Amino acid sequence: MLVKAKWNVKDNGGWHAAGEVFQTEENLGEAVEILEKPSRAVVEAVPEEKPVQTPVQTSEKPRVSRRKNSAE
């Protein structure tokens, strides 16, 4: 898609200055103004990334780090 940078942004093509018009396939969010959207066929061909959930491992006993008093 053809976009115009609102401020300095970095994508897979490198850094782009504010006001620069360039071509990208990344979703840069609010950092760019979209001038020309890609055709519908291209949008459908790009798969959406789904967040991968990793199981959270919890230990039975919390670890405590402390220094022992050796002045006995």
MARDOFI-630262 format. One line per field, with one value per residue: chain; z, y, x of N, C-alpha, C, O in turn; residue in three letters. Coordinates in steps of 0.02 Angstrom, whole numbers, m for minus. Atoms other than C-alpha are relative to their C-alpha. Example, Ala and Ser with C-alpha at 12.3 -4.5 7.8 and 13.67 -1.06 7.14 Angstrom:
BEGIN
unit	c(A / A)
n_Z	c(0 / m3)
n_Y	c(m59 / m59)
n_X	c(45 / m42)
ca_Z	c(390 / 357)
ca_Y	c(m225 / m53)
ca_X	c(615 / 684)
c_Z	c(0 / 37)
c_Y	c(60 / 55)
c_X	c(45 / m39)
o_Z	c(33 / 45)
o_Y	c(59 / 110)
o_X	c(97 / m14)
code	c(ALA / SER)
END
This chain:
BEGIN
unit	c(A / A / A / A / A / A / A / A / A / A / A / A / A / A / A / A / A / A / A / A / A / A / A / A / A / A / A / A / A / A / A / A / A / A / A / A / A / A / A / A / A / A / A / A / A / A / A / A / A / A / A / A / A / A / A / A / A / A / A / A / A / A / A / A / A / A / A / A / A / A / A / A)
n_Z	c(0 / 4 / m62 / m13 / m70 / m41 / m35 / 20 / m14 / 26 / 22 / 26 / 50 / m33 / m30 / 44 / m33 / m3 / 63 / 56 / 27 / 17 / 7 / m53 / m11 / m73 / m32 / m42 / m46 / 2 / 21 / 71 / 30 / 57 / 61 / 46 / m31 / 47 / 27 / m45 / 9 / m37 / m71 / m18 / 7 / m57 / m60 / m62 / m51 / m61 / m56 / m25 / m73 / m30 / m67 / m54 / m49 / m67 / m47 / m61 / m53 / 28 / m17 / m38 / m2 / m57 / m27 / m68 / m50 / m24 / m58 / m62)
n_Y	c(m59 / m63 / m36 / m60 / 2 / m58 / m15 / 50 / 68 / 53 / 61 / 47 / m34 / m47 / m60 / m47 / m65 / m27 / m28 / 42 / 47 / 62 / 61 / 49 / 51 / 5 / m42 / m46 / m32 / m72 / m34 / m17 / m16 / 44 / m36 / 47 / 66 / 54 / 30 / 48 / 65 / 0 / m1 / 68 / 45 / m9 / 29 / m39 / 33 / 10 / 4 / 67 / 1 / 51 / 15 / m33 / 49 / m29 / 45 / 10 / m39 / m59 / m5 / m60 / m10 / m42 / 16 / 26 / m37 / 46 / m33 / 36)
n_X	c(41 / m37 / 12 / m40 / m20 / 18 / m62 / m51 / 22 / m43 / 33 / m49 / m41 / m44 / 30 / 33 / 8 / 67 / 22 / m22 / 49 / m34 / 39 / m13 / 51 / 7 / 49 / m38 / 47 / 10 / m61 / 4 / 64 / 7 / 19 / 30 / 5 / m13 / 61 / 31 / m31 / m63 / 17 / 21 / m57 / m45 / 31 / m7 / m39 / 37 / m47 / m12 / 4 / m42 / 25 / m38 / m23 / m6 / m34 / 40 / m29 / m34 / m71 / m17 / m72 / m20 / m66 / 4 / m39 / m52 / m32 / 20)
ca_Z	c(0 / m30 / 131 / 191 / 354 / 491 / 583 / 565 / 552 / 523 / 422 / 332 / 201 / 330 / 402 / 320 / 362 / 407 / 251 / 143 / 29 / 12 / m25 / 117 / 161 / 350 / 463 / 538 / 629 / 669 / 610 / 428 / 324 / 197 / 23 / m78 / m5 / m83 / m191 / m103 / m176 / m97 / 72 / 73 / 23 / 175 / 327 / 493 / 631 / 783 / 952 / 1017 / 1196 / 1295 / 1453 / 1611 / 1725 / 1909 / 2039 / 2198 / 2309 / 2272 / 2265 / 2392 / 2374 / 2535 / 2621 / 2777 / 2934 / 2978 / 3133 / 3258)
ca_Y	c(0 / 178 / 277 / 446 / 451 / 567 / 559 / 459 / 276 / 114 / m33 / m179 / m57 / 49 / 222 / 346 / 533 / 629 / 674 / 541 / 440 / 257 / 83 / m44 / m202 / m181 / m113 / 41 / 101 / 286 / 324 / 336 / 406 / 279 / 356 / 201 / 39 / m127 / m220 / m339 / m494 / m444 / m412 / m586 / m668 / m598 / m708 / m622 / m660 / m734 / m710 / m870 / m908 / m999 / m1091 / m1001 / m1109 / m1072 / m1143 / m1213 / m1115 / m935 / m906 / m784 / m711 / m647 / m644 / m749 / m663 / m745 / m638 / m771)
ca_X	c(0 / 55 / 75 / 140 / 238 / 170 / 336 / 498 / 452 / 547 / 483 / 564 / 632 / 723 / 690 / 571 / 567 / 410 / 311 / 395 / 281 / 330 / 266 / 247 / 153 / 171 / 35 / 118 / m39 / m55 / 122 / 67 / m75 / m139 / m144 / m187 / m252 / m200 / m324 / m444 / m359 / m193 / m275 / m354 / m190 / m97 / m133 / m164 / m43 / m127 / m45 / 31 / m16 / 115 / 66 / 118 / 224 / 205 / 321 / 245 / 362 / 412 / 598 / 665 / 837 / 912 / 1079 / 1098 / 1158 / 1324 / 1363 / 1309)
c_Z	c(0 / 61 / 3 / 74 / 36 / 40 / m22 / 21 / m31 / m20 / m29 / m53 / 30 / 29 / m54 / 39 / m1 / m67 / m61 / m21 / m22 / m2 / 56 / 3 / 75 / 24 / 50 / 45 / m12 / m26 / m73 / m19 / m63 / m60 / m49 / 32 / m53 / m25 / 47 / m5 / 39 / 75 / 23 / m2 / 60 / 62 / 61 / 50 / 63 / 58 / 27 / 76 / 26 / 70 / 53 / 51 / 67 / 45 / 63 / 56 / m30 / 22 / 35 / 1 / 58 / 24 / 72 / 47 / 30 / 61 / 65 / 46)
c_Y	c(62 / 42 / 62 / 2 / 65 / 24 / m53 / m69 / m49 / m59 / m47 / 30 / 50 / 59 / 44 / 64 / 22 / 32 / m41 / m48 / m62 / m58 / m48 / m50 / m9 / 45 / 44 / 42 / 74 / 38 / 22 / 17 / m43 / 40 / m46 / m69 / m54 / m29 / m55 / m69 / m4 / m3 / m70 / m49 / 4 / m28 / 45 / m40 / m4 / m4 / m71 / 4 / m57 / m14 / 31 / m53 / 35 / m50 / m4 / 46 / 61 / 3 / 67 / 6 / 47 / m23 / m23 / 42 / m49 / 29 / m35 / m14)
c_X	c(44 / m19 / 45 / 14 / m21 / 60 / 51 / m22 / 50 / m44 / 53 / 45 / 48 / m39 / m30 / m13 / m73 / m17 / 20 / m55 / 38 / m48 / 18 / m57 / m13 / m56 / 37 / m45 / m8 / 60 / m3 / m72 / m5 / m25 / m36 / 0 / 14 / m66 / m25 / 33 / 66 / m14 / m19 / 58 / 47 / m34 / 11 / 40 / m42 / 50 / 4 / 0 / 43 / m26 / 45 / 18 / 8 / 35 / m42 / 24 / 35 / 73 / 13 / 76 / 16 / 68 / m9 / 44 / 51 / 37 / m18 / 55)
o_Z	c(24 / 73 / m32 / 115 / 10 / 55 / m61 / 80 / m79 / 17 / m20 / m70 / m6 / 38 / m109 / 96 / m40 / m94 / m116 / 21 / m59 / 21 / 70 / m21 / 94 / m7 / 102 / 80 / m69 / m35 / m95 / 13 / m106 / m57 / m82 / 48 / m112 / 6 / 87 / 46 / 66 / 111 / 77 / 35 / 73 / 83 / 68 / 56 / 87 / 51 / 37 / 107 / 8 / 105 / 47 / 77 / 73 / 43 / 81 / 96 / m72 / 79 / 14 / 21 / 61 / 11 / 112 / 27 / 62 / 74 / 118 / 99)
o_Y	c(60 / 55 / 67 / m2 / 119 / 83 / m97 / m81 / m33 / m79 / m35 / 1 / 81 / 56 / 49 / 62 / m4 / 70 / m27 / m78 / m57 / m53 / m59 / m37 / m47 / 96 / 21 / 87 / 96 / 99 / 62 / m3 / m39 / 70 / m25 / m97 / m43 / m21 / m82 / m104 / m57 / m37 / m91 / m98 / m43 / m3 / 76 / m101 / 46 / m37 / m105 / 43 / m115 / 31 / 30 / m89 / 85 / m110 / 43 / 70 / 53 / m13 / 120 / m40 / 103 / m80 / 9 / 65 / m97 / 10 / m4 / m43)
o_X	c(100 / m77 / 95 / m32 / m10 / 66 / 33 / m37 / 85 / m88 / 113 / 97 / 87 / m99 / m3 / m37 / m113 / 23 / m3 / m89 / 87 / m105 / 77 / m112 / m57 / m72 / 59 / m22 / m15 / 56 / 38 / m120 / 40 / m79 / m84 / 53 / 2 / m119 / 13 / 38 / 82 / 23 / 1 / 57 / 83 / m86 / 64 / 33 / m70 / 101 / m47 / 36 / 34 / m48 / 107 / m25 / 43 / 20 / m78 / m16 / 79 / 90 / m10 / 111 / m9 / 89 / m44 / 98 / 31 / 94 / m15 / 45)
code	c(MET / LEU / VAL / LYS / ALA / LYS / TRP / ASN / VAL / LYS / ASP / ASN / GLY / GLY / TRP / HIS / ALA / ALA / GLY / GLU / VAL / PHE / GLN / THR / GLU / GLU / ASN / LEU / GLY / GLU / ALA / VAL / GLU / ILE / LEU / GLU / LYS / PRO / SER / ARG / ALA / VAL / VAL / GLU / ALA / VAL / PRO / GLU / GLU / LYS / PRO / VAL / GLN / THR / PRO / VAL / GLN / THR / SER / GLU / LYS / PRO / ARG / VAL / SER / ARG / ARG / LYS / ASN / SER / ALA / GLU)
END
